[in-house]
Amino acid sequence: MMDDEDMTSTLVPGAEPFAADGGRTGVLLSHGFTGSPASMTPWAKHLAGLGHTVRVPRLPGHGTTWQDMNRTRWTDWYGELDTALTELRATCDHVVVAGLSMGGCLALRLAEQRSADVDALVLVNPAVNVKRLDVKLVPALQWVVPSMAGIGNDIKKEGQDEVGYDRTPLKALASQLTMWKDVRAALSDVTQPLLLFRSTDDHVVDETSQAIIIDGVSSTVKEVVTLENSFHVATLDNDAPLIFDRTASFIAEHVGAAHG
């Protein structure tokens, strides 16, 4: 669904993708809907500092304008991660996929579709469902209005910026709802060790997604860590050090050391 305009639009400073080469355990991190790699880069740098090979792609339509994003669909976003996973697997023995919000949904789909290539999952406030009535109306609203109020920067800690959009593009959002349905239907195909972080105070993703994921996957390892001092974009919030440290220990326990 992308067109040439998306490829030529000016990238917002701070929204650049991140890459670091290290050992033979790779980590693929995905930012969320209307966000950018900025929300994942500190996490990525922490993991790279431990010796892992790390990639944070910029999902198509993100990091430029919300109008650009309205010309992309979930298959574009998933395709970017799918390509990045293939590239990591070419040099890494193991790959962990991590995601924030919609990025968590994309990570789950990679685990469903490419189980042999995904060794573990780490999800932060993942989104596969929502109770909000206005969102449920988006499949109809998308043909009436192009956007609605933004969801970005739900961060408790002052001075943080995920470099996202101040508007929510509705055609893109409608496509995300389609992806949610696709991913929910195949959750039982997920067998990888799963670490899920959940903020107690999240103004973007409600509690239903966590229950759907934990109850739906077939993973024998399902760890849930509660984040008491962060909002939705917890990777940039007060609990970020906890996320970084627990992720590192989870990878070491269930996948292997960075140079292993």
Beta strands, then each sheet from edge to edge (+ up, - down):
strand 1: 18-20
strand 2: 25-30
strand 3: 53-56
strand 4: 94-100
strand 5: 120-124
strand 6: 147-149
strand 7: 167-169
strand 8: 194-199
strand 9: 222-227
sheet 1: 1+ 3- 2- 4- 5- 8- 9-
sheet 2: 6+ 7-
end
